[in-house]
Amino acid sequence: MPVKKHGIDETKELMTGVFALATMFIDVFKDGVQFMDAVTIVRRLMDDPRYVEAIKGIEKVPAEAMDIDGEEFWDLLKHGMTLSEDMVRELTGYGKQ
């Protein structure tokens, strides 16, 4: 009987959420930690759907990781590189039109 593939959709959404969260914290704290940063963080968490998507299917990530194949690995690596580039662009403005 063929083994059921779980895919990597939830893993990619989690990666997207983690990178978005890291970008947000770096952006919010770039001028030091201030009291109003808490308000900014909560507002951004509530307004950005990437955070909801990241945790919505998080329980599926271990199963996805257990049956990852070479093609999925490279897809995740490319996704991570794109997210890294987007993070640098967002934080520095480099490459924005």
ChimeraX commands (.cxc) that place a marker at each C-alpha (Angstrom):
marker #1 position 0.00,0.00,0.00 radius 0.5
marker #1 position 1.47,3.40,-0.97 radius 0.5
marker #1 position 2.52,5.72,1.81 radius 0.5
marker #1 position 0.35,8.82,2.08 radius 0.5
marker #1 position 2.30,12.03,1.45 radius 0.5
marker #1 position 1.51,14.91,3.73 radius 0.5
marker #1 position 3.00,17.65,1.59 radius 0.5
marker #1 position 4.66,20.75,3.01 radius 0.5
marker #1 position 1.94,23.42,2.92 radius 0.5
marker #1 position 1.65,23.81,6.69 radius 0.5
marker #1 position 5.44,23.84,7.08 radius 0.5
marker #1 position 5.71,26.62,4.50 radius 0.5
marker #1 position 2.98,28.62,6.26 radius 0.5
marker #1 position 4.80,28.18,9.58 radius 0.5
marker #1 position 8.05,29.35,8.00 radius 0.5
marker #1 position 6.27,32.39,6.57 radius 0.5
marker #1 position 4.80,33.22,9.98 radius 0.5
marker #1 position 8.13,32.82,11.77 radius 0.5
marker #1 position 9.92,35.07,9.30 radius 0.5
marker #1 position 7.11,37.63,9.53 radius 0.5
marker #1 position 7.32,37.53,13.32 radius 0.5
marker #1 position 11.10,37.96,13.29 radius 0.5
marker #1 position 10.81,40.85,10.85 radius 0.5
marker #1 position 8.17,42.51,12.99 radius 0.5
marker #1 position 10.23,42.23,16.20 radius 0.5
marker #1 position 13.36,43.58,14.50 radius 0.5
marker #1 position 11.37,46.46,13.05 radius 0.5
marker #1 position 9.56,47.29,16.31 radius 0.5
marker #1 position 12.67,47.13,18.49 radius 0.5
marker #1 position 15.11,48.82,16.08 radius 0.5
marker #1 position 14.90,52.03,18.13 radius 0.5
marker #1 position 15.08,50.24,21.48 radius 0.5
marker #1 position 12.36,48.70,23.60 radius 0.5
marker #1 position 9.57,51.09,24.57 radius 0.5
marker #1 position 6.26,50.67,26.36 radius 0.5
marker #1 position 4.21,51.38,23.22 radius 0.5
marker #1 position 5.98,48.54,21.41 radius 0.5
marker #1 position 3.63,46.11,23.15 radius 0.5
marker #1 position 0.62,47.87,21.63 radius 0.5
marker #1 position 2.26,47.87,18.20 radius 0.5
marker #1 position 3.06,44.16,18.43 radius 0.5
marker #1 position -0.46,43.17,19.51 radius 0.5
marker #1 position -2.02,45.29,16.77 radius 0.5
marker #1 position 0.25,43.79,14.11 radius 0.5
marker #1 position -0.43,40.25,15.35 radius 0.5
marker #1 position -4.16,40.85,15.09 radius 0.5
marker #1 position -4.00,42.53,11.68 radius 0.5
marker #1 position -1.64,40.25,9.77 radius 0.5
marker #1 position -3.18,36.97,8.53 radius 0.5
marker #1 position 0.27,35.33,8.21 radius 0.5
marker #1 position 0.33,34.72,11.96 radius 0.5
marker #1 position -3.07,33.02,11.98 radius 0.5
marker #1 position -2.13,30.89,8.98 radius 0.5
marker #1 position 1.17,29.93,10.62 radius 0.5
marker #1 position -0.46,28.40,13.68 radius 0.5
marker #1 position -3.72,27.15,12.15 radius 0.5
marker #1 position -2.26,23.85,10.95 radius 0.5
marker #1 position 0.82,23.65,13.13 radius 0.5
marker #1 position -0.12,20.18,14.40 radius 0.5
marker #1 position 0.42,18.82,10.86 radius 0.5
marker #1 position 4.03,20.03,10.62 radius 0.5
marker #1 position 5.64,17.02,12.37 radius 0.5
marker #1 position 3.91,14.60,9.98 radius 0.5
marker #1 position 4.98,16.71,7.02 radius 0.5
marker #1 position 8.56,16.72,8.27 radius 0.5
marker #1 position 8.58,12.93,8.73 radius 0.5
marker #1 position 7.88,12.20,5.06 radius 0.5
marker #1 position 9.74,15.04,3.36 radius 0.5
marker #1 position 11.40,14.08,0.11 radius 0.5
marker #1 position 14.22,15.71,-1.83 radius 0.5
marker #1 position 11.96,17.86,-4.00 radius 0.5
marker #1 position 10.06,19.14,-0.96 radius 0.5
marker #1 position 13.33,19.83,0.85 radius 0.5
marker #1 position 14.54,22.03,-2.00 radius 0.5
marker #1 position 11.14,23.72,-2.18 radius 0.5
marker #1 position 11.40,24.58,1.53 radius 0.5
marker #1 position 14.98,25.79,1.07 radius 0.5
marker #1 position 13.92,28.07,-1.80 radius 0.5
marker #1 position 10.98,29.31,0.27 radius 0.5
marker #1 position 13.33,30.13,3.13 radius 0.5
marker #1 position 15.68,32.00,0.80 radius 0.5
marker #1 position 12.79,34.03,-0.60 radius 0.5
marker #1 position 11.58,34.83,2.91 radius 0.5
marker #1 position 15.11,35.89,3.88 radius 0.5
marker #1 position 15.36,38.18,0.89 radius 0.5
marker #1 position 11.94,39.66,1.66 radius 0.5
marker #1 position 12.99,40.25,5.26 radius 0.5
marker #1 position 16.14,42.11,4.22 radius 0.5
marker #1 position 14.18,44.14,1.69 radius 0.5
marker #1 position 11.50,45.06,4.22 radius 0.5
marker #1 position 13.94,45.98,6.97 radius 0.5
marker #1 position 16.44,47.89,4.83 radius 0.5
marker #1 position 14.40,49.14,1.93 radius 0.5
marker #1 position 17.05,47.63,-0.36 radius 0.5
marker #1 position 15.60,46.65,-3.71 radius 0.5
marker #1 position 12.28,48.42,-3.21 radius 0.5
marker #1 position 11.04,50.53,-6.08 radius 0.5
marker link #1:1,2 radius 0.2
marker link #1:2,3 radius 0.2
marker link #1:3,4 radius 0.2
marker link #1:4,5 radius 0.2
marker link #1:5,6 radius 0.2
marker link #1:6,7 radius 0.2
marker link #1:7,8 radius 0.2
marker link #1:8,9 radius 0.2
marker link #1:9,10 radius 0.2
marker link #1:10,11 radius 0.2
marker link #1:11,12 radius 0.2
marker link #1:12,13 radius 0.2
marker link #1:13,14 radius 0.2
marker link #1:14,15 radius 0.2
marker link #1:15,16 radius 0.2
marker link #1:16,17 radius 0.2
marker link #1:17,18 radius 0.2
marker link #1:18,19 radius 0.2
marker link #1:19,20 radius 0.2
marker link #1:20,21 radius 0.2
marker link #1:21,22 radius 0.2
marker link #1:22,23 radius 0.2
marker link #1:23,24 radius 0.2
marker link #1:24,25 radius 0.2
marker link #1:25,26 radius 0.2
marker link #1:26,27 radius 0.2
marker link #1:27,28 radius 0.2
marker link #1:28,29 radius 0.2
marker link #1:29,30 radius 0.2
marker link #1:30,31 radius 0.2
marker link #1:31,32 radius 0.2
marker link #1:32,33 radius 0.2
marker link #1:33,34 radius 0.2
marker link #1:34,35 radius 0.2
marker link #1:35,36 radius 0.2
marker link #1:36,37 radius 0.2
marker link #1:37,38 radius 0.2
marker link #1:38,39 radius 0.2
marker link #1:39,40 radius 0.2
marker link #1:40,41 radius 0.2
marker link #1:41,42 radius 0.2
marker link #1:42,43 radius 0.2
marker link #1:43,44 radius 0.2
marker link #1:44,45 radius 0.2
marker link #1:45,46 radius 0.2
marker link #1:46,47 radius 0.2
marker link #1:47,48 radius 0.2
marker link #1:48,49 radius 0.2
marker link #1:49,50 radius 0.2
marker link #1:50,51 radius 0.2
marker link #1:51,52 radius 0.2
marker link #1:52,53 radius 0.2
marker link #1:53,54 radius 0.2
marker link #1:54,55 radius 0.2
marker link #1:55,56 radius 0.2
marker link #1:56,57 radius 0.2
marker link #1:57,58 radius 0.2
marker link #1:58,59 radius 0.2
marker link #1:59,60 radius 0.2
marker link #1:60,61 radius 0.2
marker link #1:61,62 radius 0.2
marker link #1:62,63 radius 0.2
marker link #1:63,64 radius 0.2
marker link #1:64,65 radius 0.2
marker link #1:65,66 radius 0.2
marker link #1:66,67 radius 0.2
marker link #1:67,68 radius 0.2
marker link #1:68,69 radius 0.2
marker link #1:69,70 radius 0.2
marker link #1:70,71 radius 0.2
marker link #1:71,72 radius 0.2
marker link #1:72,73 radius 0.2
marker link #1:73,74 radius 0.2
marker link #1:74,75 radius 0.2
marker link #1:75,76 radius 0.2
marker link #1:76,77 radius 0.2
marker link #1:77,78 radius 0.2
marker link #1:78,79 radius 0.2
marker link #1:79,80 radius 0.2
marker link #1:80,81 radius 0.2
marker link #1:81,82 radius 0.2
marker link #1:82,83 radius 0.2
marker link #1:83,84 radius 0.2
marker link #1:84,85 radius 0.2
marker link #1:85,86 radius 0.2
marker link #1:86,87 radius 0.2
marker link #1:87,88 radius 0.2
marker link #1:88,89 radius 0.2
marker link #1:89,90 radius 0.2
marker link #1:90,91 radius 0.2
marker link #1:91,92 radius 0.2
marker link #1:92,93 radius 0.2
marker link #1:93,94 radius 0.2
marker link #1:94,95 radius 0.2
marker link #1:95,96 radius 0.2
marker link #1:96,97 radius 0.2
view
